[in-house]
Amino acid sequence: RGLGDVYKRQDYGFVAVAAGEGLKSVFTDLAADAVVSGGQTMNPSTEDILAAIQSVPAKTVFVLPNNKNIIMAAEQSIPLCEDKTVVVVPTKTIPQGITAMLNFDPEGEVSDIVEAMNESLGDVHTAQVTYAARDSDFDGYAIHAGEYLALLDGKLIGSFTEMPSMLGKMSEAFGDLDPEIITVYYGEDVTQD
């Protein structure tokens, strides 16, 4: 690294929220200075986020909550941090957080950086797959325990007993968005196939 890189790192830093070592590695590879453990069912506290911000050797720290339920806790850290400028980029998903980091311009002014990162979020759509833990009704769908649930941008696409039918329905939903790139992230208990 040259002196310019070192200087810029002191100007700007990143804190991201992510669950699991794999996603933590993605963010650290993208130059996040700290990754707070958290996600869908384990929201970090404001104190956790603040501690991560304080650990970053930068004047301005961008925080990527990567979950809509964590944005408020991240924003509450802003007035508590007196020696740094804290900017919360309202990322609601991991793919949005990754996109925000990819759109970071270390040569830019804070307002321009924030504008570019925020604009990039609208280009990202996130599908999620999980299991139904119990019988329930959601968005007009009768869901049964053990079924696959597919969501696109937080809205339920449907519940499915078979993986192929779920993937077909997800493909249809994404087809309407005409994506350029599809990236798949999966947990340690899921095979690549």
N, C-alpha and C positions, 0 to 999 in steps of 0.2 A: 504493500500500500504506500502511496505517496503521502506527502504532508497534507495535501488537499483533502484526501480521504479521511485522514485522522481528524482534521479540523471540522469537516462536515459531520462526522460521527458525534462530535461534541455538540454540534448544533441541534441535530435531530436524532431521536431514538424511537423505538417501537416497543409496546407491550401488547401481546395478543392473548386471548383466552382460547384454550383448546383442550380437548380431552385425549389422552393417550400419547404414547411416545412417538408414534408415527406422525401424527399431526403436529406435535411439538417440533419434530425435526423439520417438517415442511416450513414452518414459520422461522425457525432459526436459520435454515438454509437461505431464506429470503431476507436475512439480516435482522430479524426481530431480536431485541436485546434481552427480553424476558418473556416467558410464556407462563401464564397463570393457569393452573389446572381447573377446568370447569367446562360445563356444557349443558345439555338439555335437562338433566335431572340433578345436576350438582352445580348450582350457581355460586361463584365465589363472592365473598363479601367485599364491601368497599375497602375495608382494611387490607384484604389480600391484594386488591388492585393497587392501592396506594403504596404498599410495601414494594411491589414490583416496579412502580413508577420511580420510587426513591432509589431503587438499585440501578437505574439507568443513568449513565454518565453523559447526560445531554441536557441542553437548555430547554428544548421543546420536545415533549414526549407525546406521540400519537398512540391512542389506545384503541384497539380493535376488539370489541366485546364478542363479536361473532355469534350472538344470540340475542333476540329481542328482549328476553327477560334479564339480561345482564347490562343492557345499555344504561338503565337508571343508576345502578350501583357504580358504574364507571363514571357517569356524570357527577355523582356525589363526591368523587375524589378531586374534582377540579378546584373547589375553594379550599380544600384541605392541604393542598400542595403549594406552599408559599415561595419556594425557591426555583420552581420550574413552571413553564407554561404547559398545561395539559390540554390536549385536543382529542376529544372523543369522536371518532369516525363511526357513525351508527351502522356498523355491519351487523346483519342479522343472521348470517350463516358463515360457515368456514369458507366456502368458495368466494363469498363477497370479501372476506378478510384477505384472502390470497390475492384477489384482483386489486384491492386497494393498495396492497404492498407493491404489486407489479406496476402500478401507476404512480408510484412515488418518484418525484424528481428532486434529488438532493440539492440541485442548484437553484430551486425555486424558492419564492417567498412563502411563508406559512399560508396565507390566504389562497395563493395559486395552487399549492399542494393540496389543500383541503378541497378546493373546488374540483380538481382533477380526480381525486380519490372518490368524492361523492358522486360525480358524474359517472364514473366507471361502474358504480353499484347497480345502476339501472340496466346495464348490459348483461347482468348475471342472473340466471334462473337456477334455483336449487330444487332438486328432487330428493326425497328422503324415503327410505324403506325401513319399516320396523315391524314388530309383531304386536298384535293386540293382546294385552295382558288379561283382559276380561271382556265379557259381553257388554256392549254399550251401543248407544245411538250417537252419531256424530255427523253433522252436515247433511242430515237426511239419510244417512246410510245405517243399516242395521249391521253392526260389527260383532263377530263372534270370537271368543278367546282362541288364540293360536293362529288367526288369519294374518296374512301379510297386509300391512297398511302402506299405501303409496300416497305421498304428498308432493305437490308441486307448488313452490313458493308459499308453503304453509297451508295450502288448501288441499283437502282430501280428494284424491282422484278416485279412490275406491278401496274396498277390502277384497282380498283374493285368497283362495285356498291353494292355488297353483302358481308357482313362480313364472312359468312362460306366459300365462294370461295376464299377470300383473305387468311383466316387462312389455308386452304388446300394448297394453293400455298406456303405459308411461311413454312409450315411443310415439304413440298417436298424440299425446299431450305435448310432447316436445316438438313434434313435427310442425305444429302450428306456430312455434316460436322461431323456426328455421335457424337452429344453432350452427355456429361455425365450428365450435370445439365442444366435445363432451368429455369430461374427466370423471373417473369413477374412483371414489375412496371407499374402502371397505375395512371392516374390523378384523381382528386376528382370528376369529372363529369362522370367517367366511373364506372360501377358496376362490382363487382367481377364476376358475371355470364358472 
